[in-house]
Amino acid sequence: MAVMAAAPFLLPALSTSAFPSGRSLPNPSQSRGTIPCHPKLRHSSRTPVAARSASAGESLLLAKADLLDLISDQARGVRTEGNASRRAGIVRAIDALALYGKDMVTTGPSLSATWRMMWTTEKEQLFIIKNARLFGTETGDVLQVIDVGKGLLNNVITFPPSGVFFVRSTCEAVSPQRVNFRFTSAVLRGNSWQIPLPPFGQGWFESLYLDEDIRVVKDIRGDYLVIDRAPYSWKE
């Protein structure tokens, strides 16, 4: 049986003489019409997910920094009293930060802490801060001590070196951001004495924003509170 040698399949050489004089070879890129780009290959104007996340994170940090800057020279709110424009600016900054917290659950275990007041609109606390010197003392840290697991809340005003006024309460989370509370007792305590006081009320507060550093609160009376995590745990 004869074996046939496989030969390459040869194309004849292409000669330019086959085209009229003065004409060049057709250029596919100059052909009539444009071949549409495949949708998957088109450049997208959408911002990548990672970039959007980074941008949102930066915006949150700016909103937080703006609020902290606005309250930094307000003596915990004393200097804001009577200054309607400054108060309005701080409330706007709170509202801006609250937008980032609107989907947060702020009544979980992360709420348990010793929180230290940075700024407030609560008149009773501001009155004590301003007038403690009339009683021969000064106001130290103003605290909110919460134990979510035990359902306990203490509001505390310290008078260094050893004085303290605190109100005990029970508390219960009733929504992702709202906590109901009821006062149970109050104590004014000095170095070697204390005066018990009767309980006097109930209410609720909402933590509009919470992170590892600060918490922003609005209460039943429409007052605001900006607090940070104290570097210590307060105990009775």
Residue pairs with C-beta under 8 A, 6 or more apart in sequence:
16 25
19 25
47 55
59 100
60 97
60 100
63 93
63 96
63 97
63 99
63 100
64 97
64 211
64 214
66 93
66 96
67 90
67 93
67 94
67 96
67 97
67 216
67 226
68 118
68 214
70 86
70 89
70 90
70 93
71 77
71 90
71 118
71 119
71 226
73 79
74 80
74 86
74 90
74 119
75 129
76 117
76 118
76 119
76 120
76 126
76 129
76 142
77 119
77 120
77 121
77 122
77 125
77 126
77 129
78 126
78 129
78 130
79 86
80 86
80 87
80 90
80 119
80 121
81 126
87 121
90 119
90 224
91 224
94 208
94 216
94 218
94 224
94 226
97 208
97 209
97 216
98 208
98 209
98 216
100 209
101 177
101 207
101 208
101 209
101 210
101 216
102 208
104 176
104 177
104 209
104 210
105 176
105 177
106 176
106 177
106 206
106 207
106 208
106 209
106 210
106 215
107 148
107 173
107 175
107 176
107 177
107 178
107 179
107 207
108 148
108 173
109 148
109 149
110 210
111 146
111 148
111 173
111 179
111 207
111 210
111 215
112 146
112 147
112 148
112 149
113 145
113 146
113 229
113 230
114 143
114 144
114 145
114 229
114 230
114 232
114 233
114 234
115 143
115 144
115 145
115 146
115 215
115 227
115 228
115 229
115 230
116 141
116 142
116 143
116 227
116 228
116 229
116 230
117 125
117 141
117 142
117 143
117 144
117 225
117 226
117 227
118 214
118 226
118 227
118 228
119 224
119 225
119 226
120 126
120 142
120 223
120 224
120 225
120 226
121 223
121 224
121 225
122 219
122 223
122 225
125 142
125 157
128 139
128 157
128 165
129 139
129 142
132 138
132 139
132 159
137 159
137 160
137 163
138 159
138 160
139 157
139 158
139 159
140 157
140 158
140 159
140 160
141 156
141 158
141 230
142 156
142 157
142 158
143 154
143 155
143 156
143 157
143 158
143 230
143 234
144 153
144 154
144 155
144 156
144 225
144 227
145 152
145 153
145 154
145 155
145 156
145 233
145 234
146 152
146 153
146 171
147 153
148 171
148 173
151 170
151 171
151 172
152 168
152 169
152 170
152 171
153 168
153 169
153 170
153 171
153 179
153 181
154 166
154 167
154 168
154 169
154 234
154 236
155 166
155 167
155 169
156 164
156 165
156 166
156 167
156 234
157 164
157 165
157 166
158 164
159 165
161 191
162 190
162 191
163 189
163 190
163 191
164 187
164 188
164 189
165 186
165 187
165 188
165 189
166 186
166 187
166 189
166 236
167 183
167 185
167 186
167 199
168 183
168 184
168 185
168 186
168 187
168 199
169 181
169 182
169 183
169 184
170 181
170 182
170 184
171 179
171 180
171 181
171 182
172 179
172 180
172 181
173 179
174 180
174 204
177 206
177 207
177 208
178 204
178 205
178 206
179 204
179 205
179 206
179 207
180 202
180 203
180 204
181 202
181 203
181 204
181 205
182 199
182 201
182 202
183 199
183 200
183 201
183 202
184 199
185 196
185 197
185 198
185 199
186 196
186 197
186 198
186 199
186 200
187 194
187 195
187 196
187 197
188 194
188 195
188 197
189 195
203 219
203 220
203 221
204 219
204 220
205 217
205 218
205 219
205 220
205 225
206 217
206 218
206 219
207 215
207 216
207 217
208 216
208 217
208 218
209 215
209 216
210 216
212 229
213 228
213 229
214 226
214 227
214 228
214 229
215 226
215 227
215 228
216 224
216 225
216 226
217 224
217 225
217 226
217 227
218 224
218 225
219 225
